[in-house]
Amino acid sequence: MKILHASAEYFPYIKMGGLADMLSSLTKEQAETEEVYVALPLITLMGKEPKWTGKEFPALLPADSKTDSLVVSILRNSRFLEAEESGVKLYFFQSDLFQSLNSIYGHAEEHFRFAMFSYSCYALSQILKVDIFHAHDWHTALSLALQKDSAFPIPSVFTVHNLAYQGDHPYWMTGFLKEEPFRLITSPFDHDGKCNYMKAGILSAAQITTVSPGYRVETLSEPNGFGLSYCLNQRSSDYSGILNGIDTEEWNPEKDKRIFKSYSRENWKEGKLKNKEELYKEIGRPFLPIDVPLIGLIGRLTFQKGFPTFLQAFLNRRHLPHRYVVLGSGDLEMEKTFFYLSDHFPGVFYFYRGYNESLAHKIEAASDFFLMPSLFEPCGLNQMYSHAYGTIPIVSRVGGLRDTVEESILLDFKTGIVFEPNDASSLGYALERAKDLFESTDRETVVKNIMNLDWSWKKRKLEYDGVYQKAIDLNI
């Protein structure tokens, strides 16, 4: 089977969140049995230089190149450059629209840039004659509308990674979609008086998936549907929740070259102590005691991630012995607060602004607990990384976190500590339980059990195979 994925992110080239990691690890698994291609933008600042093959492909279909419109001119002067990574063929969209960018998001004219990218991904699927076209999030959603309207539609799948970001734009900005080479009737994509790219993907794809069963359920009602729950309910029979997996080669404490000391299920305690000691030296906190709990937090500082809830719980539970290491960036006020805590309470709190892949691995390896106070979480990957590193996750009971972390007296063993979202008291009590567990003999049992969990892509890949077959059957 020939599969083309279209995405704005792909690790290690462009990474802003979990989408990059998810797609990189899924395609690596798929490439063991299928021909797998990935289309993504080419920007100036990438995490790695691609291994170019020297092959190029057009970004415009010959049948759509007969006019001299601005859009056609842009696409005619754009192209795909082929590269390879771990058995996957990568097609980087080389265009003036993206090439000068240092980051993939947060720029003006995103509605136009990603519409051009979506068309080019659709064109590439036709040129490569793939069996499945799989688009990810709103940035590539218009490619599904083009696919549906094509004289030769390719079976399509749309994965919703985060419904909070929908790519909705005023209609006066999207008039070009009615012209060559799009020729789209955009009225079905109307939502709250705007052209909604996410809605276009939901309505147009043969099959829809999201990244956990729990998030699928949540998005079928408001507020987690972010206004589109009615649309997803209309497509509910074509809407699946497939839990993400992780790259067990990239995130493996026995093989990880980024951490200070590798370790396994057998010597995890020694390994964690050494990694904690070295991490404290690296961040300038060598005086911190290594025999008290270290809690790691990594993530974008956005409303979704629930950091205000954490701050309130932290202040309410100052008597606890926990130390905290936070890695992230985003909301400026939250960054200022974290810098303040890092400066005024150096014995308790450390904040690194930005994202650092190596430091993320070191935090996972050194931490005793990993905190995810999300208000909603489509899947989450760090709780699964934490399991692999013997780091006990403390998570809110939402989305994929609810699917992967369990705490109950009815279970033979727990896989973490769970609290109610947006509830500082519930989180505070979870931090109390973390202290008790750290000091208990039960901790060793929990750590060994979670390190034995299998979050690889093997099972999830089979679930995607089933969705692909459904899309193919509908296209016959």
Secondary structure, 3 states (H helix, E strand, C coil): CEEEEECCCECCCECCCHHHHHHHHHHHHHCCCCEEEEEEECCCCCCCCCEEEEEEEECCCHHHCCCCCHHHHHHHCCEEEEEEECCEEEEEEECCCCCCCCCCCCCCCHHHHHHHHHHHHHHHHHHHCCCEEEEECHHHCHHHHHHHHCCCCCCEEEEECCCCCCCEEEHHHCHHHHCCCCCCCCHHHEECCEEEHHHHHHHHCCEEEECCHHHHHHHCCCCCCCCCHHHHHHCHHHEEECCCCCCCCCCCCCCCCCCCCCCCCCCHHHHHHHHHHHHHHHCCCCCCCCCCCEEEEECCECHHHCHHHHHHHHHHCCCCCCEEEEEECECHHHHHHHHHHHHHCCCCEEEEECCCHHHHHHHHHHCCEEEECCCCCCCCCHHHHHHHCCCEEEEECCHHHHHHCCCCCCCCCCCCEEECCCCHHHHHHHHHHHHHHHCCCHHHHHHHHHHCCCCCCHHHHHHHHHHHHHHHHHHC
